[in-house]
Amino acid sequence: MGLVANLQLALSDAGNIPFTVESDVLIIPRSDENGFEIRVAETSRGNLVVCGNWHDRVYSEKDTIGLVMSALAPVCRVRTVYRGRHIVRCYIEFLKDGKWEIAGARGVLLYPFWASQREEVKSNSWLAPSEFWPTES
């Protein structure tokens, strides 16, 4: 089985999480207006994972599925930095020990540095943190 088929199984096991498959790209819609869409495609140069405005290639199927499942819960967020209406940086962050840690970043070199800066933070709530990460007793 390929990545998309294994992701379909993982999503079915996780609960009632909607998804579609278009041209071998698995698409999970955002959980609500504060969430972000997730897209996953298996390519010859690794698995492409797109979470909102952030994207990266993941080379292991296990790591790809883990990232997607993490992105379904509020312990993962995508933080996008704008200058004016232009995206200049995008981060994927995970909550660890009560603090947000940057796990990946993307940015552009040329942007209107004089424009006002704003940030947008998005997080999905398809899974509750306790559903995916057992709490320590």
N, C-alpha and C positions, 0 to 999 in steps of 0.2 A: 504494500500500500504506500501511497505517496503522502507527502506532507499535508495537503489539503484534506485528504480522506481521514488521516489521523487527527487533524484538528477538528473535523466534523464529529468524530467519535468523542473527543475530549469535551467539546461543547455540549453534546448530547448528555454525557455523563454528569456535567456540571449543573444541569438544570434547564430551565426554559429560556435559553439565550438565543434570540433570533439571528440568523445569518443567511446570506445568499452566496452562491458561487457563480461568477460570471467570467468566462474565458480563463478558467483555472486560477482565478483570484478569489479568495475567500474574503467576504466583507461582513463585518459586524457593525451594525449601526450604533450610534452613541446611545447611552442609556437614558439620557434626558437632555435638556437644553444646556446643562453644565458638563456634559460628557464629550467624548471625542470618538470619531469613527476609527475602526481598526481595519486595515487591509493587509493581507498576506499573500505572497506569490512565491512559488518555487521557481528559481531561475538557474541558469547554468553557472552563475557566479555567486551562488548562495541564496538564502531565503530573504526576500525583501519584506520587511515589516514596516508598515506606516501606521503611526499612532497620531491622529490629528495632523499637526504640521511637522512633527518629528519623524524621521525615517532612518533606517540603518539596514545593513545586511547582517544576517546571523547565519553562521555556517554549520550549526548543529541543529538537527530536527528537534532534539530534546530541549535545547535552549530556546528555540523558536516557540515551541508550545508553551514553555514556562513563561516566556515574556508575554505572550498573548493572554494566557490565563491571569497573570499578574495585572495586566492592563484592564481587566474587567472589574477590578475592585478599587475602592478608594485609597488603597495603599500605594497606588501608582498615579502620577499626574503628569500632564504635559504643560510646561510653562513656556509661553511664547512672548518674546520681547519685540515690540514694534517701535519704529521711529517714524512718526507720522502714520501713514497707512501701510508702510513697508515692513515685512518681517525681517529682523536682523539676526535674531538668535532664537533657537528653540531647544529646550531641554526636556529629557525624560527623567523623572525623579521618583525615588521610592522612599517610603516612610520606614525608617529603621531606628529603633530605640527612641521614638518620639521626635526624631529630627528628619527633615527631608534631605536626602543625599542625591546628588546628580549622578546618574548612571550613563548618560550620553548627551552630547550636545552637537548642534549643527548651527552654522552661521554663515553670513556673507561678508565679504571684504568691503564692498562698495555700497554705501547706503547714505541717505540724507542725515548726516550726524547732527545737523542744526535743528531738525524736526523734534517735536516733543516726544518723549519716551513714555510708553505705557506697557503694562504686562497683562497677560490674559492667562488664567490658570484653569485647566479643565481636568476633570476626573470622572471616571465611570463608576456606576454603582450596580452593575449587574450581579456581582457577588459581594456578600458581606465579608469583611476581612476574616472573620472566624470560620467561614466556610472553606477557605483556602489555606489559611495559616492557623494551625492549632495554637491556642494560647498555652503558655507554660504554667504548670501548677506547682 
